[in-house]
Amino acid sequence: MSDHHHKETFVTKYMFSTDHKMISKQFLITGMFMGIIGVFMSMLFRLQIAWPEKSFSIIEAFLGHHQTDGVMNPDMYLALVTIHGTIMVFFVLTAGLSGTFSNLLIPLQIGARDMASGFLNMVSYWLFFISSVIMVISLFVEAGPASAGWTIYPPLSALPQAIPGSGAGMTLWLVSMAIFIASSLIGSLNYIVTVLNLRTKGMKMTRLPLTMWAFFITAIIGVISFPVLLSAALLLIFDRSFGTSFYLSDIFISGEVLHYQGGSPVLFEHLFWFLGHPEVYIILLPALGLTSEIISTNARKPIFGYRAMIGSIIAIAFLSTIVWGHHMFISGMNPFLGSVFTFTTVLIAIPSAVKAFNYVTTLWKGNLQMNPAMLFSIGLVSTFVTGGLTGLVLGDSALDINVHDTYFVVAHFHLVMGVSALFGMFAGIYHWFPKMYGRMMNKTLGYWHFWITIISAYGVFFPMHFIGLAGLPRRYYTNTNFPLFDDLANINVFMTVMAIIGGLAQLIFLANFFISIYRGQKASQNPWKSNTLEWTTPVEHVHGNWPGPIPHVYRWAYDYSKTDENGNYVHGKDFVLQNTPLKDGEEPS
């Protein structure tokens, strides 16, 4: 395939591009913009939690007439919590992480010219962009944005008259999510078809980098579970707008008996969490895949237990679809069914532990290159283990009753999913920035970004475990009416200070990112001395990725520090690109 092609205009190159590399940048920049909104919201409601009676001019400046003299009202607090959770889970960690790196790496690492369908790839991004715009617009409707929590449980979300945030803002939330799900499904199908059909010669499934396995299995989970959330949202729209009773029964509002009969909000819980729990791994698996590649590259060692890592990804994917009930232990679930969900939940700790131990073993006695990408990858392993251990408490139906709906839950899922996935995203950006933009990010600023971020992340979420064990409920905009929790007020102040420091630290990253695009040191073709195929493409992006023939693959992606019986490097260096032919007598991998 020649690299000569028609001249592109600004619109065809930067807006309606069908090139997977440009689409990955579009996902990343849009996800970063949504992330700024989500993090800023968290800083606002943390101010409210720490100093509930204090007036803040910043609250009045940004939230306007919804507030009284700079003090946040409970409706707006719930709305901020709802939209923060929605943006971070779906728009940043699902689309921003998976959309960016699946698009960037799948064709490059399997040896393909582009995605199976460049047009559908473009459509996937623009649906994501439209859904993002609608979600942002919902912040400005008169009654306020959706405020039923990011899980939007009925009846609050099903009755427009229930609370102010159940009006037009809730409708826009549902429309936005329906479009978002369509984007995710189109993207996932494209990823699956590309991995199965467009691998270059010699690229067997057992030679794929672990990043590819993670993206491939993630796409399969998405195709299985996202349609269930779409059905839940559609039925909720019917209940809101067309008088049906899928989720409603025996409802009283202000003494008025509503006509709804026969529905059950527990049905919505089942439908929501059938996506909601796999969603954890739709977010986490891509981050783990990126981490596998980065740790092996920067430890200068083959990844430990390659086939076990693939098996753990597949096991996590399967088990994640049959554990959704552990979110519903206090919903009146049959105790026997609860014990089944407890068993499958605890079982998922085994493949998760395989990944953690294999990362540690890969690091062990490695020639570690401590660049920012490596630090964030090691940070991911730390938060993944720390947050995962508390999952054993929440996965037990008896123990969960004590801490359900407290800050213990918030601490758990923010560490194991939120912070871990963000660390994977940051690691991926630092590592593949040279491939995206042809320049290097500033390493010193990267170090500052990492250390401030990880210290503040643990400063926010580690104390949350203890106030959760003390019984402090989540989603309360103030706890001043409960003298029992007065002694915990100072801990909330400390966590808020750490959250603000962590939020401001992201300005270091943003400055580093955008300045490096234009002024960063120019990158060499393979700055990290990595083995995978994307580092065989030119620094300057070309149509079809490779200017000449597509490279053939002769080995797996982890031939680092490969030596002969005399201890000499087989190929004269400590890395061997996948397209390097085997030497006489060299064992294929």
N, C-alpha and C positions, 0 to 999 in steps of 0.2 A: 504494500500500500504506500503510495507516494505521500510525501508531506506537502506537496503542492495542492492548494485548495483555494476556493474562492475567497476574496477579500471580505473580512468581517467588519461590520459597523459596530458602533458602541452598543446599540440595542441587541444585536445578535451575539456579541461576545460577552457582555457583562450582565445582560438582563435575561434574554430568552436563549441562553446558551444550552446546547445539548452535550457539551463536553463535561465529562464526569468531574474533571479537576476544577472547573469553574463552579459547577453545581455544589461541590464540597465546600468551596469558599463561601458561597451564598448561604448554605446551611449554617456554617460556622459564624458568620457575621450576624445573621438574624438571631441565632441562638444566643450569642454574646449580648446583643441588644436586649433580648428578653430576660437574660440573666441579670443585667443591670437593674431592670425593673423589679425582678423578684427579690434580689438581695436588698435593694433600697426599701422595699416593703417590709422585709424582716427587721431592718434597723428601726423603722418607724414603730412597729408594734412591740419591739423589745423596749423602746423608750417608755411605752405605756405600761408594760409589765413591771419595769423596774421602779418607775416613779408615777404611780397611777393618778395621783391628785395634782401633779405638777403641770403647769402650762408650758408648752413649747411652741415657739414661733414657727419652727419648721413644719410642725403638724398643721398649723393653721395655713401656712403658705401653700402646702401641697394638697391638703384635703379640704380646705376652704369651708363652705357653708355647712358641710356635714358635721363640723365640730363647733364647740362652744368655747371661745377664748383660749384656743390652743390645747384643750383637753379632749382626747379622743373619746367618742361615744361608743357604746358596746356594738352597735350595728356596724360601724366602720371597722372596728377591731376584727370582728368576725369576717368581714369582707376582705380585709387585707390578708388574714390567715388563709382564707379560701383561695384567693387569686395567687398568693405567694406559692402555696403548695401546688396548684395547678400548673403554673408557669415553670417551676423548677422541675417537677416530675416529668411533664410531657414536653414542654417547649424547649427546655435546656438540656435535660439529661437524656431524653429519648431522641428528639429530632436533632438537637445541637451536637450530641455526642455520636450517636449511631449514624445519623444522616451525613455528618461531616466525614467520618473516617471510613464508613462503608463505601461511600462514593469515591473518596480519594484512593483507597488502597485496594479495593477488590479487583478492578481491572489491572492495576499496576503489579500487584503481587501474584496474580494467576497468569500473567502474560497475555492480556487481552487488549485490543485496541480501544475498547470503550465498554460501557454497559450493554446488555442485550438489547435494550431499547432506550436510546438517548432521549427520544421524545417523551416517553413515559417518565423518565428520570426528571426531565424538566417540569412535567406536569406535577410530579410528586412535590418538588420544591415549591411551586407556585401555590399549590393547595395548602402547604404548610405556611407559607407567607400570608395567604388570605386568612387562614384560621388565626394566625398571630395578630393580624390587624383587628379582626373581630373581637378577640379576647381583650386587646388594649382598649377598643372602643367601649366595651362593656363597663370600663372603669368610670365612664363619664355620663352614663344615663342618669336620669333625674333621681330615681329611687335608690340608686347605688348599685354596685356590682353584686354578683352572686355571693351569698354569705351562708351557705349551708355546709361549709367545710369542703375540702377538695374531694371528699367522697360523695358529696351531694345526696345524702340520705333523704328519702321522703319520710314523712309528709312535708317537711319544711320546703324541699325543692319542688314538690308537686303542687303546692297550693300558692298561687300568686299573692293571695291575701294574707299569708301566714306571717311574713316579716317583710320589711322593706326590700331586703336583698333577694326576695323570691319573685320579684317582678320582671321587668324587661332585662335586667342584668342576668338573671338566671336563664332566660330564653336565649340570650346571646351566647352565654356559656355553652349551652347544649348545641347550638348551631356551630359554634367554633369547634367543639370537640368532634362533632360528626364529620366536619371537613378535615380535621386533623387525622382522624382514623382512616379516611379515604386516602390521604397522603401516605400514611404509614403502610397501608396495605399495598398500594401501588409500588412503593419503594421496596418493600420486603419481597414481593413477587419478583421484581427485577433483580434483586440481589441473589435470590435462590437460583433463578434461571441462568444468571451469569456464571455463578460458581460451578454449576453442574455442566454447562454446555460450552463455555468459552475458555477453559484451561488450555494453556499451551502444551505442545508435545513434551511428554516426560513429566508433566505436573500431575502425578497421581494424587488422589485424596490424601494418602499418607505422606506426601511431601509438602502439603499445604502448610504455610506458617500457621501458628495457633491463632493469630489474628483472624485469618480466614475462617477457621473453624468456629470461632466465637461469633463472627458476623453472620455466618451461614446458619448456625443453630438459632441465633437470636431472631433472624428473619422468619424461621419456621415457627418459633414460639409466637411471634407477632401475628402471623397468618392464622394461627389456631385461636388465639385469645382475643385479639382486637375486635373481631366481628361480634363477640358476645357483649362487649361494652357498647358497641353501636346499637345492638338490639335493646340493651337496657336504656340507653338514651332516647331511642325512638319511642319506646313504651312510656317513658317519662314525659315526652312531648305530648303523646296522646292523652295522658292523664291531666296534664296542665291545660291543654287547648281544646280537647274534643270530648271531655266529660267521661272518659273511660275510668275503670277502677282496677287497674293492674296492681297498683301498690297502695291503694287507699281503702279503708273500711272503718265505719263507726267514728267519723271525725266530728269533733265539736270545736267551734271557734266562737269565742265570746258568747257562749250559751246557745249558739245556733247549731242545730243538727244538720250536717251536710248529707247529701243523698248518696254518697259513695258507699258501696257494699261489696264485700267479697274479695277485695284485694289484700295484699300483704306486703308491708315494707321489707320483710325478710327476703322475699323474692328478689328485690332489688339488690340486697346485700350479696346474695349468691351470685347474681349476674355480674355485679361490679367487681367482687373480689376474685371471680374466675379470671378476669383480666388483671385485677389489682395485684395479685401476688406474682404471677408470671412477669408483670411489669417491672418488679424489682430486678429480675434477672435480664429483662430486655434492656434495662439500664446498666446492670452490673457486668454482664458477660462481655460486652464490647470493651469496657474498661479493663477487665481482666485479660482479655486478648491482647490489647495494646501493651499492658504491663508485662506479659510473657515475652513479647518481642524485645521490649526495651531492657528488661532485666538480663536476658540472655546476651544481648548485644553488648551491654555495658559491664557485664561480669566476664566477658570474653570466654564464655563456656557454653557448651550445648545445654539447652533446656533439659532439666532433669525430668525423666519420666514422660516423654512426649506422648506415648500412647495412653498412659494413665491420665494425662491432662485432657486428651480428647474424650476419653471415657467419662471423666468427671464433668465435662461440659455437657455431654449427652445426658448423663444421669441427673444433673441439676435441671436441665430443660424438662425432662420427663417428670421429675418429682415436683417441680415448681407448679405444674398444672394440676396437681392433686392434693394441695395443702391449703387451698383457699379458706377452708372452714376455720383455720386457727385465728382468723380475724373476728370470728363470730361466737366465741366460746360463751359469752354472756347474753346471747340472743335467745336463749331458751332451747338451745340445741340438745338433742338426746345425748345423755352422757356416754353411751356406747359409741355414737358417731364422733363425739368429741375425742374419745380415746383413739379412734382410727386416725383422725387428723393429727393428734399428738404424735402417734407413731411415725407417720410419713414426714412430719415436720422435723422430728429429731433425726430421722434417717438422712435428711438432706445435709446434715452436718458432716456426713462421711465424705461425699465428693468435694464439699467445700474445704474440708481439712486436707484432702489430697492436694488441692491447689496451693493452699498455704504452705504445707510442708515442702512441696516441690519448689516453690519460690525460694524458701529458706535454703534448701539444699543446692539450688543453682547458685545462690549467692555465696555459699560456703566455700572458702579458699579460692574465690574468684579474683581476677585482677580487676578490681572494681574501679570503674570510671565514674566518679561522683559528680556528674553534670546535673542540671536542674531536672531533666527528664527522669534520670535514675532516682533522684531524691523523691520526686513525687510518686514514682512507682513503689519504692520502699515504704513511703508514707501510706500508700493504698493498702499494702499488705498489713501494715500496723492497724489501720482503722477497720479493715475487713475482719481481722481477728478480734479486735476489741469489741466492735459492734456485733459480730457474729455470736460471741459467747453469751451476750444477754438475750439473744434469740432463743437459747435453750430454755430460759425462764418463761418467755412469752409463748413459746410453743407448747408448754405443759398446761393442760386445761385447768388443773387445780391451782398452780402458781399464778397463772395469768389473771385469775379473778381478782387478786389482790392489787395488781398494778395496771389493770386494763384502764385505758382512758386517763392515765396519769402521765407526767413528764418522763417516766421511765420508758414508755413507748416512743415518745418523741426522740429521746436520746438514742435509743436503739436504731430506729430506722434512719435517723440523720447520719449516724456514724457508718452503719453497714452499707447504706445505699447512697445517701446524699454526698457525704464527704468523700467516700471511697470512689464513687463515680466521677466526682469533680476532680479528684486527684488523678484519676486515669485520663480524664479529658485534658488536664493541664500537661501531664506527661506526654500525651500524644501530640499536643500542639508544639511543645518545645522540641520533640524528637523529629517530627515531620514538617516543621516550619520551613526548613531548607528546601524540601521537595515542593511545598506549596508556593513559596514566594522567591526561591532562589537566593535567599539571604539567611544569615544566622541571627538569632535573638541574643541579646546581651546576657552573658552568663552571670555576671555579678548581680544584676537586677533579678535574675531568676532565682539566685540563692536567697536574696532578701525576701522575695515573694514566697518561697517555700517555707522558710523558717517562721516568718510572721503568721502565715496561714495555718500551719500545722499546730503551732502553739495556741493560737486563738481558737482553732476548731476544737481542740481538746479542752480549752478553757471554757468554752460554751457548753459542750455536750457531755463532758465527763461528770461535772457536778449535777447535771440533770438526772442522772441515775439515782442520786441520793435524795433529791427533793421528790422524785417520783416514788421511791420507796417510802418516803414520809407521807405519801398520799396526796400530794399537790396535784389537782386535776388540770388537764390541758384545756385550752381554748377559753379559759376564764380571763376576761380583760382586766380584772383586778381581784385580789384575794383579801382586800382589807376588811371584808365583812366576816372573815373567818379568823378569829384570834389564834386558833390552833396553828396557823401558818405564819404568824408574825416573826418567828425566829428564822424563817427561811427568806425573809425579805432581802437581807444583805447578800445572800447567795445569788438572788435574781439580779441585783445591781451588778455584782461581779460578772455574771454571765453576759449582761447587756454591754458592759464596757468591753469585754473580749469580743463580742459580736461586732461592735462598731469598729474596733481595731482590725478585725479580720475583714470586714467589708471594705474599709479604706485601703487595706493592703492590696485589694484587687485593682486599685488604681495604678499600682506599680506594674502589674501585669499588662493592663490595658495600654499604658504608655510604652512599655517595652514592645508590645505586639505591633502597635500602629507605627511607631517610629522605626522599628526594624524593617517593616515592609519597604520603606523608602531609603533608610540610611544604614541598615544593618550591614555587617561585613558580608561580602559576597561569598556564597557557599561553593565548595567544591562539589564534584558529582557525588561523592560518597563520604560525607564528612564524618560519619560515625563508624566507618569501616564495617558495614553491615553486609549480610549475605543475600538479602531478598532482592527480587527482581526490580523493584521500583528504583533502586540505586544504580541500575544499569541504563536508565533513561537519561537524556541530556538535561542539564540544569534548566535551560530554556525550554519551556513547554512547546511541544510540537503536536500537530494533528495526528492522532493515532498512537501517541506515546513513544514509539520507537521509529526513527527515521528510516531504518531499513527493515530487514526481516525480524519477526518476533523471535526472541531468544528461546532456545530449547533448554529444558531442565534436566540435569543429570543427578541431582542429589537433593536432600532435604534442606531446610532453611537454617540449620543450626550447626554447621561444620565450623565451629570456632576452635582455635588452638588445637587443630588436628595434627598429631605428630606420628612419626614412624617409630620403629622399635629402638632407635637411637636417640629419641627425644627431639628430633629436628622437625620443624614444620614441613608437612607433606608438600605444600605448595609454596614454601618459602615465606609465608606470612601467616598471621594468626586468624585469618578469615578466608573463606572460600565462597565466592558467589555461586548461586545455584546453577548458573549457566556455564560453569567451568567444567569441561569434560574430565572424566576420570582418567587418572594416570594408570599405566600398566601395573596390575597387581593391586590397585586400590579397590577396597570394598565399596560397592554402591550403598547409598544410604537413602 
